[in-house]
Amino acid sequence: MPEANPINQTPDVDLYLALVHHPVYNKLGDEITTTITNLDLHDISRAARTYNARRYFVVNQLKSQQALVHRMQKYWTGGKGADYNSTRHEAFSVLEVVDTLEDAASQIKEETGKEPVLVTTSAKSYKDIDPVSFKELRSQLIDSDRPYLIIFGTGWGLSHSVLDQCDLLLAPVNGRGDYNHLSVRSAASIILDRLLASPWWE
């Protein structure tokens, strides 16, 4: 079992994040590539670093989009931005852009020596897939010696081809009513907290 984090007394785990821009759906159900947004880079990087995620992969095969990420990352980690805001420098140190989800999984295997468990997220429920609860996944993360990759989608959701690759589907983040349209940044932060925060309820 991993050693406990001295700050919040929860075990350290090999957790990675991926934000997928392709293949995802648009409103009409077509497979598309979505545009990388500044807020997703900043906010999910900060959340990933706060909860000690090993890496935050941005999955987009378009070279123009990758160049945008590299310019922003260079500014915050090695340019004037690093001097101006050292905490943003630290957050962007976990960010990496890759062509495909398979590339992210391969890098994790190369780093850890083990195949990652792929966990997809969705605001939807699927009749043919039984989701894993937050409590169950939290226990798995603590007890397992394998790395886990939590996969988030953009646009109108991940393509079914991505779901077919994954080992687990995480239960949706549900609020108090029937409105369920969180930004991916908000959902990522909530999910990280439910899986990795110290057990405040005890």
Secondary structure as UniProt FT lines:
FT   TURN            6..8
FT   STRAND          15..20
FT   STRAND          24..25
FT   TURN            27..28
FT   STRAND          31..32
FT   HELIX           38..50
FT   TURN            51..52
FT   STRAND          55..59
FT   HELIX           63..78
FT   HELIX           80..84
FT   HELIX           86..92
FT   TURN            93..94
FT   STRAND          95..98
FT   HELIX           101..112
FT   STRAND          117..120
FT   TURN            127..128
FT   HELIX           134..143
FT   STRAND          148..153
FT   TURN            155..156
FT   HELIX           160..165
FT   STRAND          168..170
FT   HELIX           184..196
FT   TURN            200..201
//
